[in-house]
Amino acid sequence: MSQADEEITVERPDEDDYDLLTFGEAGARLEIEIRTMRARVRRLEEATPPDEDALRGARERLAALEEGAERNRAQPINDENFERFFGYPGKARRNTTW
């Protein structure tokens, strides 16, 4: 089995409800994608000849994923960081029931 075919596992918080997309689960999913994209970037860098367009796209996606992971670590969402996290102004919901 090649390294690319290996199952990527990450630690997930025990208290998370995996039916919900919690900060912990989102972080775990982002970490899986980041590791996958890092491996893709490595493969593209090692290719001869390199596919510069694919490499540029993979690096851009990796940067976006890493930025998303950093925002995910900025929890909890509050009024001060709401706009930075979501990209538009608003108020953080508190004790909201549906």
C-alpha positions in Angstrom: 0.0 0.0 0.0 1.4 3.4 -0.9 1.5 6.3 1.4 -1.2 8.0 -0.7 -3.5 4.9 -0.1 -3.0 4.9 3.6 -6.0 5.8 5.7 -5.5 9.1 7.4 -6.7 9.2 11.0 -6.8 12.1 13.3 -7.8 12.5 16.9 -11.3 13.6 17.5 -12.6 14.9 20.9 -14.5 12.2 22.8 -17.3 14.5 23.8 -18.2 15.6 20.3 -21.5 14.4 18.7 -20.5 13.2 15.3 -24.0 13.8 13.9 -23.2 17.5 14.2 -20.5 19.5 12.6 -18.9 20.8 15.8 -15.7 22.8 15.9 -13.9 19.5 16.9 -15.3 17.5 14.0 -14.7 20.4 11.5 -11.1 20.6 12.8 -10.6 16.9 12.3 -12.0 17.0 8.8 -9.8 20.0 8.0 -6.8 18.2 9.3 -7.5 15.2 7.0 -7.8 17.5 4.0 -4.7 19.4 4.9 -2.6 16.2 5.2 -4.0 15.0 1.9 -3.3 18.3 0.2 0.3 18.4 1.6 0.9 14.9 0.2 -0.5 16.1 -3.2 1.7 19.2 -3.2 4.7 17.0 -2.4 3.9 14.6 -5.3 3.4 17.5 -7.7 6.7 19.1 -6.6 8.5 15.8 -7.2 7.0 15.1 -10.6 9.1 15.4 -13.7 8.2 17.6 -15.5 6.2 19.4 -12.9 2.6 20.5 -13.7 2.9 24.1 -12.7 -0.8 24.9 -13.0 -1.8 21.9 -10.8 1.0 22.7 -8.3 -0.2 26.3 -8.1 -3.8 25.2 -7.6 -2.8 22.7 -4.9 -0.8 25.2 -3.0 -3.6 27.7 -3.1 -6.1 25.1 -1.8 -3.6 24.1 0.9 -3.3 27.7 2.0 -7.1 28.1 2.1 -7.5 24.9 4.1 -4.8 26.0 6.6 -6.5 29.4 6.9 -9.8 27.7 7.6 -8.2 25.5 10.2 -6.8 28.6 11.9 -10.2 30.2 12.0 -11.7 27.0 13.4 -9.2 27.2 16.3 -10.4 30.7 17.1 -13.4 29.4 18.9 -15.6 30.2 20.6 -17.4 32.6 18.2 -18.3 35.8 19.9 -19.5 39.2 18.7 -15.9 40.4 18.4 -14.7 37.6 16.1 -18.0 36.8 14.3 -17.2 38.9 11.2 -13.6 37.6 10.9 -14.8 34.0 11.1 -17.8 34.2 8.8 -16.7 37.0 6.5 -19.8 39.2 7.1 -21.0 41.3 10.1 -23.4 39.8 12.6 -23.9 38.7 16.2 -23.0 35.4 17.7 -26.0 33.4 18.7 -26.1 32.4 22.3 -28.2 29.8 24.0 -30.3 29.4 20.9 -32.9 26.7 20.7 -34.4 25.7 17.4 
